[in-house]
Amino acid sequence: MTDVTEAVPVPLTTRKDWSSDQEVRWCPGCGDYSILAAVQMLMPDLGVRRESTVFLSGIGCAARFPYYMNTYGMHSIHGRAPAIATGLATTRPDLDVWVVTGDGDALSIGGNHLIHALRRNVDITILLFNNQIYGLTKGQYSPTSEVAKVTKSTPFGSLEQPFNPLSLALGAEAGFVARTHDMDRKHMTEVFRRAHAHKGASFVEIYQNCNVFNDGAFEQITGKNVRADMLIPLEHGQPIRFGADGQFGVVMDDDGSVEVVEVASVGEDALLVHDEHKENPGLAFQLSRLSRGPYEPTPIGVFRDVDHAEYGEQMTDQIAAATERRGPGDFAALLRSGSSWTVN
């Protein structure tokens, strides 16, 4: 989504223009700082106006994000940011609407709102900070915590299977689904840019370290010394290959599942070629399930980018068509008409 006014060009800005005067207050070393910096540095390049940009959040550590952006914004209700964003984006299509949320906020109490915003294809950009823990409330297990996770709320270990946020988003028919992590600002910036450019609902999962209550949750795949062999970059139209020497790749089995192999054992021609524009989300879903957790080779990048009809535009067209057929309605008369009325 791009905000362009021909009569008044978008002014040139810097990161400082997009940074509020509020003191950033997260725990020292929190991955949120890196994500905030990536967004603030990206905004001047997007060709959008601060006064036409809105950041909405729910409750949690990530939800402090709107305070630190020099834009319009709202720290809303636990889990309800997608619902509020839906109302704003559909009634004000001229605005650039972002939702910042966490794994607890979005996938627990907010799960219902999240999946419906995605399936409706509302024109919003959703950034989900996933640290696999409840940080603000001091370290309880979250919907993405691994089985047997010992926390203050699961002293004998969690019994629940965690959500896979990307699989959930793909199951809800999200048109744009991607993953990045807080240790690579360049990769974050590019993924955020792609998500913003997509017309409709965009969903980005960000592996984010909580160094107080779940430190090192992603270290086995994002650490500098292992990153090359553990992160699988997805590039549209390219064979899925990774490793410090490109020695590993991904192939599709006869049953449609995908697995990691050594390129030397199968040959480069056998490697799966990534297609992020494939209408059927099956391939993207299989890739989202390739890793059982952040301790095995894990795909990052854009899993799916397909165009669907956007909810706000459809709603506007529907209202316009109804008005043309029946004429403008009289809302005041409707309110005064009594406790019931007839719709023809």
N, C-alpha and C positions, 0 to 999 in steps of 0.2 A: 504494500500500500504506500503510495507516494502523495505527499501534499504539495501541489504546485499551483501557484497563483500567477497567471501570465502578466497581469497588470502590475503586480508588486513582486519582484524577484525574491526568492528566499535569501535572506542575508547570510553572509559567511559567518561561521561561528567556530569556536574552539571548545575543547573539553571543559575549560573553565566556565564557559557560558552555560553549559548543561549541568554544572555542579552547583548544588544549593549551598547556602551558608550554614547548614546544619553540621555539627560535629558528627562524623561517622562513628557509630558506637556498636561495634561487634567485638567479640573476643579477639585479642591480638593473635594473629596467625590464621584467622578464619578465612576459608576460601571465598567467602562472600566479597571480600575486598577486591579480589582479582576479577570477579564477575562484574562488579560495579565499575571498575576501571575500564574493562572491555566495552561495556555499554556506553559509558560516557565518552570514550574515545571514538566509538563508532558513529554516534549521533550526528556530528558535524558533516559526515560524508553521505548521509542519507537523503539530503535535499528536503528536509522537513522543518517545520517551524516549532519552536518551543511552545508557543501558545496554542498549537493544534495537536500537541502530544500529551497523552495521559498515561500514567502508570498507576495500576490498581493492584492491591494486594489483599491478602486475608490476614491470618494471624500466624506468628512464628518469627524466627530470626530473619528469614528472607523477607518477611513482610515489612521490614523497616525500609526497604528499598525506595519507595516513593519519597521519603523524607530527604533523600540525598540527590534527587534529580530536580533540576530547576525547571520543572514543567508543572502542569496540572497533575493532580494525583489524589489518591484516597487510600488510607489504611482502613480496610473495610472489616467485614465479619468473617469469623473462622470458616474457611471453605467456600465462601459465597462470592469470591472475586469473579469467577467466570460468569455467574448470573448477573452481577452488576455490570460487568463488561459487555454482556450480551445486550442489555438494555441500552447502554450508552452507544455501542457500535451500530446498532440497528436504527436508532433515532438520530444519530449524528454521524453519518457516513463520512463527513469531512474531517473527522478526528482520527488520529493515529493511536490506537488503543493497545497497550501492553498489559499483560497480567504476570505478576511475579509471585510465585508460590513455592511451597516446599513439599516434600514427600508426605508429611503428616497432614498439612493443610489441604492439599489437593486430592489425596488418595484415600483419606479416612472420611472425615465429616463432609469433605467437598467432593467426594467421588462422583456423586450423582450429577452435580452441576458441571463437573469437568467433562464427563462423557457426552452430555447433551450439547454443550457448547461445541464440541468437536464434531458430533454427528450432524448438527445443524449447519456446520461450516460458517460460523460467525467470523467476520473479518477481524480477528484479534491475534496477537502474537503472545503465546504462553511460554514462559520460562520456568521450568520446574527444577528447583535446586534439590538434588537428591543426596542426602548425607546418611541415609539409612538409620536415622535416629530422631527422636524428639529433642531438639537442643534447647529451645526456649524454656521448656518445663523441666529441664534438668535430667535428660538421659533415659527416658522410657523408650521401649521398642516402638518402631513405626511400621506402617504397611509394607515397607521395603526391607526391613531388617531380615537377616537370614534366619533360617530355622536353627534352633538351639541358642539363639542370641541371649546372653545373660545381661539383664539390665535391672534397674530398680523396680520395674513393673513385671519382670519375668526372672526372678532370682534363680529358678531352676531351668531356665532356658525357654525361649519361645517355641510354641508348638505349631505356629501358623506358617503356611507357605506364603512367601512374599509376593507382592505384585511385581510384575515386570512392566514398568511404566510405558515402554515403547510398544509392547504387545497390546497393552490396554488401549493405547491411543490408536493403533492400527485396527484393532477390533471395533473401535467406535467410528471407523471410516475417516479418520483425520486425513486431510489431503497432503499435509506437510508434516513429516516426522523426522526428527534428527536427534543425535546425541553428541555431546562434547564434554570437556572436563576443565576444571579450574586451573590446571597446571600448564595450559597452553593458550595464551592470550590470542595469538594469531588464529588458531583454529576456532576458538570461541567467536572471535570477531567475524570471521567469514561465515560461520553457521548462523549467527544472529542476523547478518546481512541477508542471507538467503531466506531465512524465516520471515523477515520483515517484508521482503519483496513479494512473497507469495500472497495472492489474493484469496482470502478465506482463513480458516483456522490453521494456525501453525503451532506445532508442539515441539519444544526442545527440552530434552532431559540433560541436565548438567551434573556430572559427578562432582560433588562439592565436599571438601573435607571439613568435618567438625573436629577440630584439634583438641577440644575439651572432653567431649562425651563419646566420640567414635573416631579417634585419631588413627589415620593410616588405613581407613576402610578400603581405599582404592590403590594403596601403595604398590600392591603386587602387579598392577597393570599400568599405572601412570608414573611410577618412579622413573627418573631419567635413565637409570642403568638397565631398565627392563622394557621401557616403552616401545622400542622398535620391534621387539619380539612378541609383545602382548597386545598392542593396539592394532586393529585391522582397519586401515583407511578405506572408506567407500568412495569411489570416484565413478561417476556415471560414464558408461561406455567402456570402462577399463576392466581387465581381468582383476579379480580380487586377490591381491598378492601382498605379502607383508614379510617382516623380518629384516634384520640389519643388512642382510645380503639378498633379500627377496626370496629366501629359501622356502617360505611357507605360502600356501594358497588355500583357497576355499573351493570345493567342488560340490555339485549337487548329485545326490545318490538317486538310484532308480525310483525310490519311494517318494522323492520330492524333498527330502530333508537335506541339510547341508552339513559339511564337516570340514575340519582343517586337515590338510595333508602336506607332505613334503613335495615340492614341485618336481624335484628330481625323480620321484617315484611314479608320477602320473603324466608328466609333460605339461608344458604351458598351455597347450591347446585344450586340455581337459578342464582348465580353471573356469569357474563361473564368472561371467561378465555381468557387472552390476547394471541394473536398469531401474533407476529411481522413478522413471516416468511410467512404469508398467501399471496399467489401470487396476489389474487384479492385485490386491495387497499380499498375496500368498508368499511371494519371494521376500518381500520386506519383512513379513512376519517370521519366516524361517530364519532370516538373518538376525532378527531380534532375539531369537531363542538359541542362537549358536553357542553362547556362553551361558553356563549354569550360574555364574556369579562372577564378581570382579576379582577372580583369581585364575581365570582361563583367558585365552585370547579373545578379545572383545571388539566387535565392530564399532567404529565411530564415524560420524559424518551424516550425510543425508540418506535416510533409508527410503523415503517416498516423497515425491513432489509431483502431484497430479492436480489438474484443474477441475473443480466442480462448481456448480452454481452457488453463489454466495447468498447467505440467508437474508441479509439486509436488503440487497437488491431485489430479491424475489418478493419480499414483504412489501417494498415500495411499489413494485409493479402490480402486485395484487390489489393494493389499496387504490392505485390509480385506475385500474381496470374496473373495480367495483364502483368507484365514483363516476366514471364515464357512463356506466350502465344505469345507475340509479340516481345520480346527482349527489351533491354534497349532503352529508348527514347533519342533523341538528342535535349536537351533544347536550345543549341546555334543555331542549325539549325532552330528550331521553331521560335526563335526570329527574325531571318533574312529572314524568308519565306514570308514576306509581311503582308498586313493587314487582310488577311483571309487565312484559311486553311481548309482542309477536314479531318474529323475524320471518319475512317472506322469502 
